[in-house]
Amino acid sequence: MALTFTPTTELQAVNQMLASIGETPVNTIPASGVSDASAARDKLHETNREVQGMALKCNTDYKVEYSPDVNGNINIATNSLRVWAWDQTKDYAVRDRMLYDRREQTLIFTTKVYLNITAFLTWDDLPEHVRRYIAVKAGRRFQAEAVSSKILWDFSQIDEAEARAALTRWELIKHDDTILRSPGIFEVLNRRV
């Protein structure tokens, strides 16, 4: 097998998961069915959604300006995992893919708003450290469900801890704010009494 110098593909992640239970790698992932490869892919997708829902630096944008449409609604993209107000005095939720003001109990807005958005990115849009963590975490879960070996669980738990440490280290490096300048703390410190 030729050595590739590219980020981990979804197929490679699934094959790592299959290897964790002693299964042979596949050339393609079946679209559906009852195979170990399909089950591994499903576990990878489930874990991917969970990890990205943590609001990582790579998939979260802060203080994004949104303007109401002609009906006064602010539409939210379908790939949004988390949406919250930049201004901590506001209380927003998403209802029927539109922004909802919980304090005013309305879907109608007359002015622009600023939101923090965590998006669900495609596998190819994720940086390698995130792909690695997702693949290792999904592999541990997949292995636990498929063969439930205490020895394999211990090894995979160590691998997951190392991958999470790398993810956390990179998130801290990329997050150039100090704790006092982070979005939530900054808003609290700048409130007028």
C-alpha positions in Angstrom: 0.0 0.0 0.0 1.4 3.4 -1.0 2.0 6.0 1.7 -0.2 9.0 1.2 0.5 12.5 2.6 -3.1 13.7 2.8 -5.5 14.2 5.7 -7.4 11.1 6.9 -10.3 10.3 4.6 -13.6 9.0 5.8 -12.7 5.6 4.2 -9.5 5.5 6.1 -11.3 6.3 9.4 -13.8 3.5 8.7 -10.9 1.1 8.0 -9.2 2.0 11.2 -12.4 1.2 13.0 -12.7 -2.1 11.3 -9.1 -2.9 12.2 -9.9 -2.3 15.9 -12.2 -5.3 15.8 -10.0 -7.4 13.6 -11.9 -7.0 10.4 -10.2 -6.6 7.0 -10.3 -3.1 5.3 -12.8 -2.3 2.6 -12.3 -0.4 -0.7 -15.6 1.4 -0.5 -18.2 1.9 2.2 -21.5 0.4 1.3 -24.3 3.0 1.1 -26.5 0.9 3.3 -26.9 -2.7 4.6 -26.0 -4.7 7.6 -22.2 -4.9 7.3 -19.5 -4.0 9.8 -18.4 -1.2 7.3 -21.8 0.3 7.3 -22.0 0.1 11.1 -18.6 1.7 11.4 -19.6 4.5 9.1 -22.8 5.1 11.1 -20.8 5.3 14.3 -18.3 7.6 12.7 -21.1 10.0 11.6 -22.8 9.9 15.0 -19.5 10.7 16.8 -18.7 13.4 14.2 -21.9 15.2 14.9 -21.3 14.9 18.7 -17.7 16.2 18.5 -18.6 19.1 16.2 -21.4 20.0 18.5 -18.8 21.0 21.1 -18.3 24.2 19.2 -14.7 23.9 18.1 -12.6 26.7 16.7 -12.8 25.3 13.2 -16.6 25.2 13.0 -17.7 28.2 15.0 -18.1 31.7 13.9 -18.6 34.6 16.3 -20.6 37.8 15.9 -22.1 36.9 12.5 -24.5 39.6 11.3 -27.9 38.5 10.2 -30.6 40.7 8.8 -34.3 39.9 8.7 -35.8 38.9 5.3 -38.9 40.6 3.8 -41.1 38.8 6.2 -39.1 39.8 9.3 -37.7 36.3 9.8 -34.0 35.4 10.2 -33.4 32.1 8.6 -30.9 29.7 10.1 -28.8 27.3 7.9 -29.8 23.7 8.1 -26.2 22.7 9.0 -26.2 24.8 12.2 -25.6 22.7 15.3 -25.7 25.6 17.8 -26.9 29.2 17.5 -26.7 31.7 20.3 -26.7 35.5 20.7 -23.5 37.4 20.7 -25.1 39.8 23.1 -25.6 37.9 26.4 -28.6 40.0 27.2 -30.6 38.4 24.3 -32.2 35.0 24.6 -32.6 33.3 21.2 -33.6 29.8 20.1 -34.1 28.2 16.7 -37.7 27.2 15.8 -38.6 25.8 12.4 -35.1 26.8 11.1 -35.8 30.5 12.0 -34.4 32.6 14.9 -36.9 32.9 17.7 -36.7 35.7 20.4 -37.7 33.9 23.6 -38.0 37.1 25.7 -40.3 38.8 23.1 -41.8 35.4 22.1 -41.6 36.2 18.4 -40.1 35.1 15.1 -40.3 38.6 13.7 -37.2 40.9 13.8 -37.0 44.5 12.8 -33.2 45.0 13.1 -30.1 43.0 12.4 -28.8 40.6 15.1 -25.4 39.2 15.8 -25.1 35.5 16.4 -22.5 32.9 17.2 -23.0 29.9 14.9 -21.5 26.4 15.2 -21.8 24.7 11.8 -21.8 20.9 11.0 -19.0 20.7 8.5 -18.4 17.9 6.0 -15.6 15.5 6.8 -13.4 17.0 4.1 -13.7 20.5 5.7 -12.4 19.3 9.1 -8.8 19.8 10.1 -6.7 16.7 10.7 -6.6 16.9 14.5 -10.4 16.9 14.6 -10.6 14.0 12.1 -8.2 12.0 14.2 -10.1 12.6 17.4 -13.4 11.7 15.8 -12.0 8.5 14.2 -10.4 7.3 17.5 -13.4 8.1 19.6 -15.8 6.4 17.1 -13.4 3.5 16.9 -13.5 3.0 20.6 -17.2 3.1 20.7 -17.5 0.8 17.7 -15.1 -1.7 19.2 -17.0 -1.7 22.5 -20.3 -2.5 20.8 -18.8 -5.1 18.4 -16.5 -7.2 20.5 -16.5 -5.7 24.0 -13.0 -6.6 25.0 -11.6 -5.1 28.3 -8.0 -5.2 27.0 -9.0 -3.5 23.7 -11.1 -1.0 25.6 -8.1 0.0 27.7 -5.9 0.5 24.7 -8.5 2.4 22.8 -9.2 4.6 25.8 -5.6 5.6 26.0 -5.6 6.4 22.2 -8.7 8.5 22.7 -7.2 10.4 25.6 -4.1 11.2 23.5 -6.2 12.3 20.5 -8.4 14.5 22.8 -5.3 16.0 24.3 -4.0 16.9 20.8 -7.4 18.3 19.9 -7.5 20.4 23.1 -3.9 21.6 22.6 -4.7 22.7 19.1 -8.0 24.4 20.1 -6.0 26.4 22.8 -3.3 27.4 20.3 -5.9 28.5 17.7 -7.9 30.3 20.4 -5.8 33.5 20.6 -8.0 35.1 23.2 -7.2 35.1 26.9 -9.9 34.0 29.3 -10.7 37.6 29.9 -11.2 38.2 26.2 -13.3 35.1 25.4 -16.7 36.0 24.1 -18.8 35.0 27.2 -16.4 36.4 29.8 -15.8 39.6 27.7 -19.6 40.3 27.7 -19.9 39.8 31.4 -17.0 42.1 32.2 -18.3 44.8 30.0 -21.8 44.9 31.3 -23.0 48.2 32.8 -24.5 48.0 36.2 
